[in-house]
Amino acid sequence: MASITAAALAGSTVVLLVGVWLVRVYNKLVRMRNQVEASWSQIDVQLKRRHDLIPNLVETVKGYASHERDTLAAVLAARGEAITHTGGDPGRADAENALGQALGRLVALAEAYPQLRASENFAAMQSELATTEDKIAYARQFLTYAVQQYNTAIQSFPTNLVAGPLGFHRRELFTSDDSDRGVVAVGL
């Protein structure tokens, strides 16, 4: 009878330890998933800030370079497409990358128009845009780290035994496309 009690106690201890481990793993994965979502939220804040700056920047450029309609239209179209995506939507990174390229072409116009470059309003908005772009870059770095940690956790043994069945799935990074890494071309 003592051996049955010892075996039952050992079995209960194992079940209890497995239960505690499952709870800890689940809670860790929830914290990591929430960190990824919070990181996306920070990117959303900065991207909204950039989206809000664009109409004013376009209007300022329009006053000095009204015949650059294609560039101005491309910026507004890219902004419109970028606004339609939220959070980690598929295609969001591509839309934001396209917007970044269009903005680069718009800002590069200042080189061709000295009076635009000298405009205090344009300079202030360009500075605000540069600050916003820096904040976006930082938020993207933070998101990359959070997604990498989360993806590693859900793919690593033995956590992957819990992650898949409980609905924790791989998250995508917010990456730049290859064209963002090159020099902005200005067509005049």
N, C-alpha and C positions, 0 to 999 in steps of 0.2 A: 504494500500500500504506500509506503514511503517513496518507492521508486516511481510510482504513478504520479504522486504529488510533485516530486522533483521534476519529472518530465513535463507535467502540466505547467508548472511554474516557469520552466525554461521556455516552453512554447509560448506562453503568455508574454514573457519578456521579449522574445523575438518579434512577436506580432506588435507589441507596443513600440519597440525600436523601429520597426519598419514603418509603422504609422507616424511616428515622430519624424522620421526621415522624409516621408511623403509630404507631410505638412510643411516642413522646412523648404523642400525643393519647390513645392507649389508656390509658397509665399515669395521665395527668391525670384521665381520666374514672373510672378505678377509684378513685383517691384521693378524688374528689368523691363518688362513690357510697358509699364507706366512711364518709365524713364524715356523710352523711345518715343512714346506719344507726347510727353512733355517737351522733348527735343523738337519734334515736328511743330508743336505749338509755338515754340520760340522762333522757328523759321517762318511760320505763318505771320507772326507779328512783324518781323523785319521785311518780309516780302510785301505785306500790305503797305507798310511805310514806303517802300520803293514804288509800288503801284500808285500810291497817292501823289508822289512827287512827279511822276511822268507827265500828266497833263500840263502842269505849270512849266515844266522844262520844254515841252513841245511848243507851247504858246510863246515862250521867250525866243526860242530858235526861229519860230515862224515869223516873228517880227523882223529878224535880220536876214533870214535865208528862206524867204517864202517860196522860191523856186525849187527848193529841195523837198518837194511834196512826196516823192517816193520814199525818202528816208523817214519823213514824219509819219506817213501812213503806215510804214512797216513797224515803227515803234508802237503806234496805237493799236495795230492789229495784233502784235505780239503781246501787248499788255492785256488786250481783251481775251486772248487765248489763255494766258497765264492765270487770269482771275477765275477762270472756270474750274480750275483744279484746286483741291484742298487736301490738307494732310498728306498722307503717303499715296495719294492717287497715282495709278500708273499713268505715265505721260507727263506728270508734273515737272520732273526734272528737265525733260526735253523742252517743255513750254517755257520754263524759267531760263534755261540756257539760251533759247532763241531770243527771249526778251533781253537778256544780257548782251547778246551780240548786237541787237538792234540799238540798244542804248549806247554801246561802244561806238557804233557808226555815228550816232547823233552827237555825242560828245566830241568825237573827232572832227566834226564839222567846224568847231571853233578854230581849228588850225587854219582853215580856209577863209574865215571871216574875222579879221582882226577886231572889227567893231563889236562883234558878238563876244569875243574873248575878253574885251575890255568892259563889257557890261557887268555892273555890280550884281544885278539880279541873277544873271547866268552864273557868275562866279559863286555866288552863295548857294544856288541850287546844285551846282556841280560839286561843291564841297559837301553839301548835305547828302548827295547821292554817293559820294566816295565814302563818307562815314557809314551810310546805310549798307553799302556793299561790304565794308569791313565787318560790320555786325552780322551780315548774312554769312560771310565766310567763317566767322567764329561759330555761329549757330550750326553751320553745316559740319564743322569739325566735331562739335559736341555730339551731333546726331550720328556721325560716322562712328564715333567711339561707342555710343550707347547701342547702336545696331550691331556693331562687331561683338560687343560683350554679350548681348542677348542671343545673337545667332550662334556664337560659340557655346553658350550654355545649353541651348536647346538641341544642339547637335552632338554634345559630348556625352559619353557614357559615364555614369548610369542615368544622368538627368534626362537623356533622350527617351528613356523608357517611360517617363512621366509626361514629358512635354507633348509628344505627338497625340497620345490618347486624350489629353486634356485641352487640346485645341491651340497649343502654342506653335505657331508656324513662322518660318523664316521671313524676315523683313528685308526690304530692299534698301540699298544705300541711295542717297541723293547725290548722284555723281555728275560731273561736268562731262560734256562730250568733247571729243578731240579738237573741234573747232574753237572751243573756248580757250585752248592753250596756246593758240597762235596769235599773230599780230592782227589787229583789226584793220581791215581794208577799207579805205575811204574812196568812194567813187564820185568824182567831181566832173 
